[in-house]
Structure formats: C-alpha cells, structure tokens
C-alpha cells in the first residue's frame, strides 16, 4: 500500500497562509504527478509545474487539464530553469527530492 502524502491538506493550508496566490504567476518546482498543483490550480493567474519525470508529468497534465486554462506542466529540472529571470511572482519547492 502506497502511503498518502499530506492527507489532511496541511501543505496547501501552509502555502495559502504564507502567501497570497490569487492573481499571481506561480512556478512549482518538482510538481511530480501534480497532487499539490491540482489543489491550488484555480487560485493563481497562471501556474506552471516542472518535473524531470515525463511519466509523472503526463499524470499531472491529465489531472489539471480542465481546472484552469492557465495551468501547464513542463519537463525541466530546478537546477536549470527554462524561463527568464522574474517570470514568476511565487516559486514553490516543497516536498521534492
């Protein structure tokens, strides 16, 4: 049996308490299958999730499609971001290896 990560949703609560997501452009580094991304995808103006594993990104893309027209996932690594400086208002790097 696979352990559930953050079944109470505490991670999202902490994120919401730490910063205002509404109207922001958000980058999530290490989005994996998009479990956290899916929870807050409707809040920001735009959200981009990156992860090096293409199989996880396929799952994430399927899960967030339909939630927001401004949610995207891209195969990339946090050490070499494929975006110009200052492209995002908020960058999230949580629970990632």
C-alpha positions in Angstrom: 0.0 0.0 0.0 1.4 3.4 -1.0 1.4 6.0 1.8 -0.7 9.0 1.3 1.2 12.3 1.5 -0.5 15.1 3.4 -4.0 13.5 3.6 -5.2 16.4 5.8 -4.2 19.0 3.2 -1.8 20.8 5.7 0.7 21.5 3.0 -1.8 23.6 1.0 -3.0 25.3 4.2 0.6 26.4 5.0 1.1 27.6 1.4 -2.1 29.7 1.5 -1.2 31.1 4.9 2.3 32.0 3.7 1.4 33.9 0.6 -1.5 35.2 -1.5 -1.8 33.1 -4.6 -4.7 34.9 -6.2 -3.7 36.8 -9.3 -0.1 35.6 -9.1 2.1 33.7 -11.6 3.3 30.6 -9.8 6.1 28.1 -10.6 6.1 24.8 -8.8 9.4 23.0 -9.0 9.2 19.2 -8.6 5.5 19.0 -9.2 5.6 15.3 -9.7 2.1 13.9 -10.5 0.6 17.3 -9.7 -1.1 16.5 -6.4 -0.4 19.9 -4.8 -0.7 21.7 -8.2 -4.2 20.3 -8.6 -5.2 21.6 -5.2 -4.3 25.2 -5.9 -4.5 25.4 -9.7 -7.6 27.7 -9.7 -6.1 30.3 -7.3 -3.2 31.9 -9.3 -3.5 33.7 -12.5 -1.0 31.2 -14.0 0.7 28.1 -12.7 3.5 26.2 -14.2 4.7 22.9 -12.8 8.1 21.4 -13.7 9.4 17.9 -13.1 12.1 15.8 -14.7 10.0 12.6 -14.9 7.8 12.7 -18.1 5.6 9.9 -16.8 4.6 12.0 -13.7 4.0 15.0 -16.0 1.6 13.0 -18.1 -0.4 12.2 -14.9 -0.2 15.8 -13.8 -1.3 17.2 -17.2 -4.3 14.9 -17.2 -5.2 15.9 -13.6 -5.0 19.6 -14.1 -6.5 19.9 -17.6 -9.9 21.4 -17.2 -9.1 23.1 -13.9 -7.6 26.1 -15.4 -6.7 27.3 -18.9 -3.6 28.8 -17.4 -2.1 25.7 -15.8 0.8 24.0 -17.6 3.4 21.3 -16.8 6.9 21.2 -18.4 9.7 18.7 -18.3 12.6 20.5 -16.6 14.8 20.5 -13.6 15.1 23.1 -10.8 18.8 23.5 -11.3 18.3 24.7 -14.9 15.0 26.6 -15.2 13.9 27.2 -18.8 12.4 30.6 -18.0 13.9 34.2 -18.0 14.5 35.8 -14.6 11.5 37.4 -12.9 9.0 35.2 -14.9 7.1 34.3 -11.7 5.7 36.0 -8.7 6.0 32.9 -6.5 8.2 29.8 -6.7 7.3 26.7 -4.7 9.8 24.0 -4.0 8.2 21.7 -1.4 8.2 18.0 -0.7 10.5 17.4 -3.6 13.7 15.3 -3.7 
